[in-house]
Amino acid sequence: DDLWDSFHIDHGDRWSRKLFPGREKTLQYFNVIYDRVASRIAQQPLTDEALYLYRYAIYHQHMHIESMTWCRQTVALPAPPGFVGALPKRAEPLPGDAPIPGGRYQIGMPGESACYATTDFAFDGEKPRFEAPVEPFAISRTLVSNREFLAFVEDDGYRRPELWSFGGRKWLSTATDIALVHGSSQPMLREPRHPLYWCWHEGEWQERVFDRWQALNLDAPVVHVSYWEAEAYCQWAGRRLPTEVEWEAAALGNRSGEDFRRFPWGNERPAPDHADLDATHMAQQPVWDYPAGDSRSGCRQMIGSVWEWTSSQFLPYDGFRVDMYPFMSTLQFGDHKVTRGGGCATSSCLIRGTYRQAYLPLRNDVYTGFRTCALSDSASGTR
């Protein structure tokens, strides 16, 4: 644990080659621990507490699988196994906003799942369930696309300080993104003027998908944008980001006395026609794809594709209790923004509509994007 427990090793020290034993010994260590755990499961009674811990470890491991996928993107390694890229067109554009009626909505998972749950597993940050009042609002049926965000870029959006909040202007003035320039294997620092992995090359906008450059997929969701970029786009478009309660109301629409939905389409686990998950298509499908995954409010791709920025700070729900692993949520409370819905690299066994992820607002290396809300309760208008 002194070597592999991240809470015992400072973040900067984790890059030291002198500290870790190398690839061969690391894999050997992994296999030893894996075999010990498998043997324990087979030989000892599977109590509720043990089952909870095993599931917790499996889901937590899937979180790290996702982070390894976006690390591949960061350093331009080849795509992971199973990546197939974009599919042929399977649906028609879905313009406009979905009107969400006001009322009281159930948010989160039951608090009794905090300890030893064998059903309705949830992490502590999405518990306990509560009712929240929501005013009527209108939210985009689809994610913001590359085409829409490109209009912001080409309107000089990154150089117009009136579009950026104080935090956004600070990010613009201090941030230097480490990005690979087209045709070079060496990273360079650049001031943000467009999304991280975009590049203007030979008369067209291109994007890097792992180790390959391709023409910018205009109908796909914009991805790898920070909270500050999403906020500035909204200011430019005359829109706003949803709160996380609004997001969950639009995605699940759960009310007291009704069957509780864990996913926009119901309670069936995600299937390939529901959502872009498991590092298969990597946010290369149009924003109007996956109609089978629609919420009952008419919103599309609220699970998978990109983690969606909300305007909410990551804070505990009233009645929050720390689970047996105390650092799952507590270290992020207060200074992180909430993202919802999972992304294209998220494991389908991990995600659900109540799941909350938290990122610092400056993060743009993760598969983050967004959808917007109207400034009024009108369902008409554009994003």
C-alpha positions, 0 to 999 in steps of 0.5 A: 500500500505504501507504493500503490495507494495513491493517498500515500504517494504525492501526485508529482512523485508518481512519475518517478521511474525510480519509485516503481518496479517496472512493467514486468514486476507490476504485471506480476504484482497485479496477477498475484493480487488478482489471484488472491482475491479470486481465491478468497471469493471462491473459498469464503462466504459471500456476505453482504459486506464482502459483496459490496466491497467486491462490487465497489472495487470492480466499479472503481477499476472501471473508472480507471479503465476510462481514465486510461482511455483518455490518457491514450488520447492525451499522449496520442497512443493508438486507439484501444481494442474495440474501437470501431469509429463512426457508423453510417448515418442511422437517424435524422437531425433533432433540432430545438429544445425539449420543454421540461414541466415544473414540479418536484422531482426525485433526485439521486439513489436511496440512502439505504444503499450506502452500506452493503447493498446487493441491489441499487448499488450507488456511490456515496456522492449520489445519495441519499435520494431527495425531492427537489423543486424544479421550475419549468425550463427548456433544454436542448434535445441534443448535445452541442455539436462541433458544427455549432461550437465551430461557429463560436470559434470562427466568431473569435469567441476565444478573443472576446473577453466580454463572453468570459467570466472572471474564472474563464478569463483567468483560465484563458490568461494562464492556461497553456494546453499541451497538444500535439501539432499536426505532423509532429510527434513532439508536444507544444504549449499553446494558448487556448483558441479552440478545443484542445485537439483541433487543428487548422491544417491544409485549409480545413479544421481537423481533429486528433482521435488518438494517434490519427488526424481526421477532418473535423466531424461537424455533426459529432458532439464537441468534446474535450472542452473545459467548463470555462469554454462551455460557459463562454459558448453559452454566453455567446449563444444567449443560453445557459448550462443546466443545473445538475438537478435540471439535468437529472429531471430532463434525463430521468423525469422521476416523480414520487409515486412512479416507477423510478428510472435509472436510465433515460429509456427505463431500467434496462441496462445500456445496450449498444443502440442506447448509448455511445459507451465502452470506448467503441465509437468515441463520440464520433456519432452525430448528436442526433444518433441513438434514438433508442436512448431518448428520455421521455422528455425527448432528450437524446444521448443523455447517457454516453458520448460526453460527460455533460458540464452542469453549472453546479458545484460538486457538493454533498446531498443533505444527509450525505454519509461517507461509505467505507472508502472515504475518499470517493467523493469527499476530496472533490467537494467544493471546488469541482463542477458536476458533470453528468451522464457518462462519456464515450469511454465510460463502462456501460456497467458503471453508468446510470442517470444518478451518477455524479462525476466531478472535475475541476472547471479547467479540465479539458483532457477528459471526454467532456462536452455539454448541452444548453438551456434556454434563458426562458421557459420557451422550448423554441429557439436555437442553441 
